[in-house]
Amino acid sequence: MSHAIKPRRVTFDWKQTPLHWIPGEPTATHVINVLHLLLPAGERWFVKVFKEALPLVTDERLLKDVKGFMGQEATHSVQHAYVLEHLAEQRLDTTAYTRHVEWMFDVLLGERPPWGLPVTRREWLRFRLSLIAAIEHFTAVLGDWILEADALDGAQSDEVMLDLLRWHGAEEVEHRSVAFDMYQHAGGKGAGRYLRRAEGMAMAWPTLFYLWVVGARYLMRHDPQLERGRYRFKDHRAAARRGLLPSWSSLHAAMPRYLRRSYHPSQEGSLSRAVDYLAISPAAQAASGTTTRGRAGTVEGPAAAS
């Protein structure tokens, strides 16, 4: 079944969102907050790489999906960057960490191979497309998780943050196949295409895991409301058992699924659940001109949205 992928120009009102937006759960709060540190630079990079690869797309349907994907990713980047501004207003400055993330995407994974590596521009592009496909596998897994994480509602989590995360997660499930299909289309032919796909995953997940743990440690250590804040794996496991975080084991298990030769992202998550959430998301409703209530959006009706 075809499904149109389109960006939703959402907005969120952060004025009343507390630093610990999951009350009494600083570890769960900050482990999820790491996404705000990684995604602005990461999703800007997705768009840059896809712009570079657009001339390789010869399938009209895929081209339409890719342009929709790019629009969604650009919006995600902007909205998560606003959260970083809100954290800074609450005396949690993330600049020291995000500077390194930006260097990784803009320089290390930039348009030209770093350090004079003997790789052609075409092969370097294909490798970066394989990285994006691997990363998008995990964003789809995370998107499906946040849509099902009822424990976050039970913990009285901030409604605006939940809407941001679920709107974003739903769009990740919605466009879950685009990066993979783009890589398959532009990633060359024969056995080399699968080997490069596996290589992309072999680099993507260990790097994401490392950045996530380091980011959680950074946020806990610099949290102005914690005297001796530190990230501990046992605290993460405890929060995961309560349904407030995805467990590391569940995310590690997503890697071998991707490495199956028969794998396709349409096997991940539930598109119907994602679409159902987008139909009720306060921010997505406001972006489409549908009247909404509450804090999850700075516009509250068709007139304001226009």
C-alpha positions in Angstrom: 0.0 0.0 0.0 1.4 3.4 -1.0 1.6 6.1 1.7 2.5 9.7 1.0 5.4 11.1 3.0 5.1 14.7 3.7 6.6 17.1 6.3 4.4 18.6 9.0 5.4 22.1 10.0 4.9 21.6 13.8 5.7 23.9 16.7 5.9 23.3 20.4 5.6 25.5 23.5 8.5 24.7 25.9 7.8 27.4 28.5 6.3 25.1 31.1 8.4 21.9 30.4 10.6 21.1 33.4 14.2 20.0 33.2 13.2 16.6 34.5 10.2 16.1 32.3 9.7 12.6 33.6 9.1 13.5 37.2 11.6 11.9 39.6 13.4 10.1 36.8 16.5 12.0 35.9 18.2 9.0 34.3 15.2 8.2 32.0 14.8 11.9 31.2 18.4 12.4 30.2 18.9 9.1 28.3 16.0 10.2 26.1 17.3 13.8 26.0 20.5 12.5 24.3 18.3 12.4 21.2 18.1 16.2 21.2 21.9 16.3 21.3 22.4 14.0 18.3 19.5 14.7 16.0 19.9 18.4 15.0 23.3 17.8 13.4 22.6 14.2 12.4 19.4 15.0 10.5 20.9 18.0 8.8 23.6 15.7 7.6 21.0 13.2 6.3 19.5 16.0 4.2 22.9 17.1 2.8 23.8 13.5 1.8 20.5 12.9 0.2 20.8 16.2 -1.8 24.1 15.0 -3.0 22.6 11.6 -4.1 19.4 13.0 -5.8 20.9 12.9 -9.3 21.3 9.1 -8.9 17.6 8.5 -8.4 15.9 7.4 -11.5 12.6 6.1 -10.0 9.9 8.7 -9.8 8.1 7.2 -6.8 11.4 6.9 -4.9 12.3 10.4 -5.8 9.0 11.7 -4.3 9.5 9.7 -1.1 13.1 10.9 -0.8 12.0 14.5 -1.0 9.3 13.9 1.6 11.9 12.3 3.8 14.2 15.2 3.4 11.4 17.6 4.4 10.5 15.6 7.5 14.2 15.3 8.6 14.8 19.0 8.2 11.8 19.7 10.5 13.0 17.2 13.0 16.4 18.9 13.2 14.9 22.3 13.8 12.5 21.1 16.5 15.1 19.2 18.5 17.4 22.2 18.3 14.7 24.3 20.0 14.8 21.8 22.9 18.6 22.4 23.3 17.8 26.1 23.6 15.3 25.3 26.3 17.8 23.2 28.2 20.3 26.0 28.1 17.7 28.3 29.5 17.5 25.9 32.4 21.2 26.1 32.9 22.1 22.9 31.1 24.4 24.0 28.3 25.1 21.2 25.8 27.4 23.1 23.5 30.6 21.2 24.6 29.0 17.9 23.6 27.1 19.0 20.5 30.3 20.7 19.1 31.9 17.2 18.8 28.7 15.7 17.2 28.6 18.5 14.6 32.3 17.9 13.8 31.7 14.2 13.3 28.9 14.8 10.8 30.1 17.9 9.1 33.8 17.1 8.8 34.5 13.4 9.4 31.4 12.4 7.3 31.4 15.4 5.0 31.3 15.5 1.3 34.9 14.5 0.9 36.6 11.4 2.4 38.6 12.5 5.5 42.4 12.2 5.8 42.8 11.7 2.1 41.4 8.2 2.1 41.8 6.6 -1.3 38.0 6.3 -1.9 36.2 7.6 -4.9 33.5 10.3 -4.4 30.9 7.8 -5.6 32.0 5.1 -3.2 32.1 7.6 -0.3 28.6 8.7 -1.1 27.4 5.1 -1.2 29.0 4.4 2.1 27.3 7.4 3.8 24.0 6.3 2.3 24.6 2.9 3.9 25.2 4.6 7.3 22.0 6.6 7.0 20.0 3.4 6.1 21.5 1.7 9.2 20.7 4.7 11.5 17.2 4.9 10.2 16.7 1.3 11.1 17.2 2.3 14.8 15.1 5.4 14.5 12.2 3.3 13.3 12.8 0.9 16.2 12.8 3.8 18.6 9.8 5.4 17.0 7.8 2.3 17.4 8.9 2.0 21.0 7.9 5.5 22.0 4.5 5.0 20.4 3.9 2.0 22.6 5.5 3.4 25.8 2.4 3.8 27.9 4.5 3.8 31.1 5.6 7.4 30.2 2.0 8.5 30.4 1.6 6.7 33.7 4.7 8.5 35.0 3.0 11.9 34.3 5.6 12.9 31.7 5.4 16.3 30.2 2.8 16.3 27.5 4.6 18.6 25.2 7.8 16.5 25.3 5.8 13.3 24.7 4.1 14.8 21.7 7.4 15.9 20.2 8.9 12.4 20.7 5.8 10.6 19.5 5.2 12.9 16.5 8.9 12.4 15.5 8.7 8.6 16.2 5.6 8.3 14.1 7.2 10.0 11.2 10.3 7.7 11.6 8.0 4.7 11.3 6.2 6.4 8.4 9.3 6.9 6.4 11.1 3.8 7.7 11.8 2.3 4.3 13.0 5.4 2.4 16.7 5.5 3.4 17.0 1.7 2.9 15.3 1.9 -0.5 17.5 4.9 -1.5 20.6 2.9 -0.6 19.4 -0.2 -2.5 18.7 2.0 -5.5 22.0 4.0 -5.5 24.3 1.6 -3.7 25.6 -0.3 -6.6 25.1 -3.9 -7.8 26.0 -7.4 -6.8 27.5 -8.7 -3.5 29.3 -5.4 -2.8 26.0 -3.7 -2.1 25.1 -6.1 0.7 28.7 -6.0 2.1 28.6 -2.2 2.2 25.2 -2.3 3.9 26.6 -4.6 6.6 29.7 -2.3 6.9 27.4 0.6 7.4 25.6 -1.1 10.3 28.9 -2.3 11.8 30.0 1.3 12.1 26.6 2.9 12.8 25.4 1.0 15.9 28.6 0.9 17.9 29.0 4.7 17.2 25.4 5.4 18.2 25.8 3.4 21.4 29.0 5.1 22.3 27.6 8.6 21.6 24.4 7.8 23.5 26.2 6.6 26.7 28.7 9.5 26.6 25.8 11.9 26.0 23.8 10.5 29.0 26.9 10.8 31.2 27.4 14.4 30.0 23.8 15.4 30.8 23.7 13.7 34.2 27.0 15.3 35.2 26.0 18.8 34.1 22.4 18.7 35.4 22.2 21.8 37.7 19.5 20.0 39.8 21.7 17.0 40.7 24.5 17.3 43.2 26.5 14.3 42.0 24.6 13.1 38.9 26.0 10.2 37.0 24.7 7.8 34.4 24.8 4.1 35.6 23.8 1.1 33.5 21.9 -0.4 36.5 19.7 2.7 36.7 19.0 2.5 32.9 18.0 -1.2 33.3 15.7 -0.3 36.2 14.0 2.4 34.2 13.7 0.0 31.2 12.0 -2.6 33.4 9.5 0.1 34.4 8.9 0.8 30.7 10.4 4.3 30.7 13.3 3.5 28.4 14.1 0.9 25.7 16.6 -1.6 27.1 20.1 -1.8 25.6 19.5 -5.5 25.0 16.4 -4.7 22.8 18.4 -2.2 20.8 21.4 -4.5 20.4 19.0 -7.2 19.1 17.8 -4.9 16.3 21.2 -5.1 14.7 21.2 -8.7 13.6 17.7 -8.2 12.2 19.0 -5.6 9.8 21.9 -7.9 8.7 19.5 -10.5 7.3 19.8 -10.6 3.5 16.0 -10.7 3.3 15.5 -7.7 5.6 13.4 -4.8 4.6 12.3 -1.9 6.9 8.7 -2.5 6.2 9.1 -5.4 8.7 9.8 -2.9 11.5 7.1 -1.3 13.6 3.5 -0.6 12.8 2.6 2.0 10.1 -1.0 2.0 11.1 -0.1 2.8 14.7 2.1 5.7 13.5 -0.6 7.1 11.2 -3.1 6.8 14.0 -0.9 8.9 16.3 -0.3 11.5 13.7 -4.0 11.9 13.4 -4.3 12.8 17.1 -1.0 14.5 17.8 -1.7 18.1 19.1 1.3 19.5 17.2 0.5 17.7 14.0 -3.2 18.7 14.2 -2.2 22.3 14.7 0.2 22.1 11.7 -2.6 20.9 9.5 -5.0 23.6 10.7 -7.1 21.3 12.9 -8.1 22.9 16.2 -6.1 21.6 19.2 -6.0 22.2 22.9 -3.3 22.3 25.6 0.3 23.2 25.4 1.5 20.8 22.6 1.8 23.5 20.0 1.9 27.3 19.9 -1.1 27.5 17.5 -4.5 26.5 18.5 -6.8 26.7 15.5 -7.0 27.1 11.7 -6.7 30.9 11.9 -3.6 30.8 13.9 -2.1 28.1 11.9 -2.4 30.1 8.7 
